[in-house]
Amino acid sequence: MRRSGRSQAAPDTSTAAAAAAAACGSPGSEDEVTASAKLIAAWRALESLEPRPLFVDPLAAALAGSEGMQAALQLARPWGSVDGSGSDGSSSSDAAEQAAVTQPAAGQSLPQQQEQQAQQTDAARRFCYSNVSARVWWFDRQLTAALARPSQPRQVVVLGAGLDCRPWRMALPPGVRWWELDMPHVVAAKRHQLEQLGAALSAAAPAAHAHPLCAAAWQAVAADLGRPGWGEALLAAGLDASRPVVWVAEGLLMYLDPDQANALLRGMAELSPPGSVLIAHNVTTELSRQIEQGGGLYGPFRRELVATWRCFYPPAFERQALAGLLQQAGWCLGEVTTRARIAAAVCGWGGSSGGGGGGADDAAAKEAAAGEAGDAAGSNAVAGQVDFEARPDQGEDRFAVFFTAQR
Ligand SMILES: C[S@@+](CC[C@H](N)C(=O)[O-])C[C@H]1O[C@@H](n2cnc3c(N)ncnc32)[C@H](O)[C@@H]1O
């Protein structure tokens, strides 16, 4: 197994930093917020093309568009080739060499071009896999588990849903009603595109649609989650606050400021009777510290990140701090985990699931759901194999925390 040996060199800032800024989004800029949603959709599209995908999102590529796909591939570039060296074995530690690997050289033979393509695909794949695919896989599994709880929640609310298409790709129990909230321009653009793509926006006449709705009902609600009023909009759209709710906050909390994030947590709690579940993740205070110090992997992107990621949560190993933060907002912390542990479970390196990557089997799902109980050796192996916002020598992802909470 090769270590990822990701290059620490300054990336091509004209492309990668722009893509990174797009990845972060900015609540102040409509285009950038939309770009962040497109970028994540593009990574879901790339995962869907894998020989053994963790999930298949048939709408993702079209929703991401060429802009999103290009951004996703460009963002993989700074991290270079599989083992940090070029195809000739030389160091590929600067942007010029990275670019040289990316562009087909004049006079290159077909096998050489294919080899080059494979390297690029692998780099993109590793970035995608570690940063988005494992995350999506974990959210899918947690959502399935939440819907199977004894309280049998049948209401799902996705906050900052972007171009997420779970209601068209996931097997859901009968009777699940689904709400999505996002900025007005994102909601409007997504609705329009879904209609164009033949996605059913209601459960009626499934045979008439290329992409039938797997939920009993779907509604997109335009709301700024950083301001009061989103709860009222959700109630007006039919949420029943006397019945359990599953809340999903994927790729959202970092874009709010801490007061907004706290208010959002409290607002969710107020609409959540016992039996409700929150499934969420965030970047961590450890990452914030690293950004402030200007060093580490995020050094080249510091300005963009500081400008766009505003809310940081305690890392998984500071469980009590995270529990306290959630408790103040009315939530009881459940599972806590990291991408390294999730990816270890995906790869079957955490113990019971066996076998190499890819399979989203039950054993792996159980392992992901096991959260902190995950095998540290497995997560160390994964941290060395794929890219994380982590120091590979420390073998753990300190910079993102995944958690569930209950009412
Ligand atoms: C990185 S994208 C993630 C989208 C989706 N959850 C996913 O994982 O594909 C962030 C999303 O959060 C939305 N968002 C950010 N700030 C928001 C706010 N204040 N109110 C509503 N949505 C917001 C953006 O519009 C964008 O769609």
The ligand as a Tripos MOL2 file, in Angstrom:
@<TRIPOS>MOLECULE
LIG
   27    29     1     0     0
SMALL
NO_CHARGES

@<TRIPOS>ATOM
      1 C1        -20.7530   22.9340    0.4330 C.3       1 LIG1
      2 S1        -22.4330   23.1010   -0.0310 S.3       1 LIG1
      3 C2        -23.0750   21.5440    0.5780 C.3       1 LIG1
      4 C3        -24.3600   21.1750   -0.0990 C.3       1 LIG1
      5 C4        -24.9180   19.8140    0.2960 C.3       1 LIG1
      6 N1        -25.2490   19.7390    1.7030 N.3       1 LIG1
      7 C5        -23.9470   18.7350   -0.0840 C.2       1 LIG1
      8 O1        -23.3350   18.1270    0.8240 O.co2     1 LIG1
      9 O2        -23.7980   18.4980   -1.2570 O.co2     1 LIG1
     10 C6        -23.0280   24.2710    1.1550 C.3       1 LIG1
     11 C7        -24.4940   24.5980    0.9710 C.3       1 LIG1
     12 O3        -24.9190   25.3380    2.0920 O.3       1 LIG1
     13 C8        -25.7250   26.3940    1.6350 C.3       1 LIG1
     14 N2        -25.6720   27.5020    2.6030 N.ar      1 LIG1
     15 C9        -24.5700   28.1420    3.0800 C.ar      1 LIG1
     16 N3        -24.9420   29.1190    3.9210 N.ar      1 LIG1
     17 C10       -26.3010   29.0920    3.9870 C.ar      1 LIG1
     18 C11       -27.2740   29.8580    4.6810 C.ar      1 LIG1
     19 N4        -26.9370   30.8590    5.4920 N.pl3     1 LIG1
     20 N5        -28.5800   29.5460    4.4990 N.ar      1 LIG1
     21 C12       -28.9440   28.5310    3.6830 C.ar      1 LIG1
     22 N6        -28.0690   27.7680    3.0090 N.ar      1 LIG1
     23 C13       -26.7670   28.0530    3.1370 C.ar      1 LIG1
     24 C14       -25.1200   26.7850    0.3130 C.3       1 LIG1
     25 O4        -26.0210   27.5160   -0.4950 O.3       1 LIG1
     26 C15       -24.7560   25.4290   -0.2600 C.3       1 LIG1
     27 O5        -25.7900   24.8840   -1.0120 O.3       1 LIG1
@<TRIPOS>BOND
     1     1     2 1
     2     2     3 1
     3     2    10 1
     4     3     4 1
     5     4     5 1
     6     5     6 1
     7     5     7 1
     8     7     8 2
     9     7     9 1
    10    10    11 1
    11    11    12 1
    12    11    26 1
    13    12    13 1
    14    13    14 1
    15    13    24 1
    16    14    15 ar
    17    14    23 ar
    18    15    16 ar
    19    16    17 ar
    20    17    18 ar
    21    17    23 ar
    22    18    19 1
    23    18    20 ar
    24    20    21 ar
    25    21    22 ar
    26    22    23 ar
    27    24    25 1
    28    24    26 1
    29    26    27 1
@<TRIPOS>SUBSTRUCTURE
     1 LIG1         1 GROUP 0 **** ****
